[in-house]
Amino acid sequence: MHITLPTDCGNAPRIGIVSEFVTSWASRDAEAMTAWLTDDVSWTIGGRQSAGDEAIADVVCPAEAADYLEVSSVITHGRLASCDGFLESGSSRVHFSHVFRFASTSKAAKIKEARTYLVEWPGSVDSE
């Protein structure tokens, strides 16, 4: 998978954590994602709720691993973080926005709550 991440000042360690987590999400790497999720995680996708006990890759990940991931921005503050961008698989493109709430402000804190918004771009990525 080709990955494009935003450049940052390197001053916020959670930016790297969020970038790695979203890369795992786009590649459907449930094992890597689960390592950053609390046991009681709550994850809402477009009005549909999922819990951490369910099969993460089948419930919250894209239908197939992305060929290309572009993260446009990552913003962090205290226990909160968000990122947005798009991923491409074959000829489809999906724009995403994730909002994360970590269990605490510590650098090693896991994600306790996530909200994801997805918009599939109609038609082929080649037709843009």
Secondary structure by P-SEA (a helix, b strand, c coil): cbbbbbbcccccaaaaaaaaaaaaaaacaaaaaaaacccbbbbbcccccccccccccccccccccccbbbbccccccccccccccccccccbbbbbbbbbbcccccccccccbbbbbbbbcccccccc
